[in-house]
């Protein structure tokens, strides 16, 4: 079915970005798939369909392992975007098997349960230190004081990026991630290209240094992979490091501030959490469901598929709406209600299938550590002023979250 002109789904409307969930309810009522002309995509809003399509091998994050641009009916990206495309297209999130399998197999060694368990003392200590600073200051910006520095430091530590260089990582990441929004502007593309060039050059130098002086870090581990089946090219190493940094902190940063903003708007639930810290594990899952950090995930149709009688042809693009799926009443009773004790919570905020988030256990550790530290050390934490939401739709977050410790 095609999206009519009165469709409430409008990713460039600030009112929609502020609260897209009513529009998602309308989309789900319209059907299982809706054609959206402004982005030339098919929107999929229901949980069952999103979950199934994430596992459907007739869809892909790329099509270039099977088709040329011409064969697929698509135009090649502008030549000016080439540095971003090279960086992005060699990361495992935008690759399909066998390249995806090869890279993921190697990277997954750094995200085993044992590795994450070993990181616990470091993550908890850092969270406690950051929250301690916030408390000493009587408050501040939860985004810049706690939510950002924690996951950036953790992934930078894993990659072996020197502490003195870490201040560059977040601006580079933010510029690159601008390209994941729908129909990004040329200014956005130019910033992403600049950041791609600078980040790639930095990592190329770091990789050269690690070749000569390897350390106990992930980049050294990637260099040291001697198995021909696993060995990464230099570009794959650079793209993998950037992907791990971007994916390794963006979701955690936004889940933290979106989550606390939701808690402040639901004081009874916040009071229940403060009274019973055993709710933390289910609270984290519910907050990721309630206000999903990644709202949309795109896939190319590699072979014709049919959804509810509508044939979606090869060459089309599908936009799976994670935020809508996470509010589907067929799966989540009373989905607009924040329920920190919600036990049955199959949200898809970490995706599913072969592209399931490899860092999900680490993200949960970081979210648990920061929430625990804030509940323990700042039990009177309160909102100082209402936040401004970022204008982005796909990656959902806040410009900041001003808090005070009373």
Secondary structure as GFF3:
##gff-version 3
##sequence-region A 1 406
A	DSSP	alpha_helix	14	18	.	.	.	ID=ss1
A	DSSP	alpha_helix	21	30	.	.	.	ID=ss2
A	DSSP	beta_strand	34	36	.	.	.	ID=ss3
A	DSSP	three_ten_helix	37	39	.	.	.	ID=ss4
A	DSSP	beta_strand	41	44	.	.	.	ID=ss5
A	DSSP	alpha_helix	47	53	.	.	.	ID=ss6
A	DSSP	beta_strand	59	60	.	.	.	ID=ss7
A	DSSP	alpha_helix	69	72	.	.	.	ID=ss8
A	DSSP	three_ten_helix	79	81	.	.	.	ID=ss9
A	DSSP	alpha_helix	82	89	.	.	.	ID=ss10
A	DSSP	three_ten_helix	92	94	.	.	.	ID=ss11
A	DSSP	alpha_helix	99	107	.	.	.	ID=ss12
A	DSSP	three_ten_helix	108	111	.	.	.	ID=ss13
A	DSSP	alpha_helix	113	136	.	.	.	ID=ss14
A	DSSP	beta_strand	139	141	.	.	.	ID=ss15
A	DSSP	alpha_helix	142	142	.	.	.	ID=ss16
A	DSSP	pi_helix	143	147	.	.	.	ID=ss17
A	DSSP	alpha_helix	148	159	.	.	.	ID=ss18
A	DSSP	three_ten_helix	163	165	.	.	.	ID=ss19
A	DSSP	alpha_helix	167	177	.	.	.	ID=ss20
A	DSSP	three_ten_helix	178	180	.	.	.	ID=ss21
A	DSSP	alpha_helix	186	212	.	.	.	ID=ss22
A	DSSP	alpha_helix	218	223	.	.	.	ID=ss23
A	DSSP	alpha_helix	234	265	.	.	.	ID=ss24
A	DSSP	alpha_helix	267	275	.	.	.	ID=ss25
A	DSSP	three_ten_helix	277	279	.	.	.	ID=ss26
A	DSSP	alpha_helix	280	290	.	.	.	ID=ss27
A	DSSP	beta_strand	296	301	.	.	.	ID=ss28
A	DSSP	beta_strand	305	307	.	.	.	ID=ss29
A	DSSP	beta_strand	310	312	.	.	.	ID=ss30
A	DSSP	beta_strand	317	321	.	.	.	ID=ss31
A	DSSP	alpha_helix	322	325	.	.	.	ID=ss32
A	DSSP	three_ten_helix	353	355	.	.	.	ID=ss33
A	DSSP	alpha_helix	360	377	.	.	.	ID=ss34
A	DSSP	beta_strand	381	383	.	.	.	ID=ss35
A	DSSP	beta_strand	402	405	.	.	.	ID=ss36
###
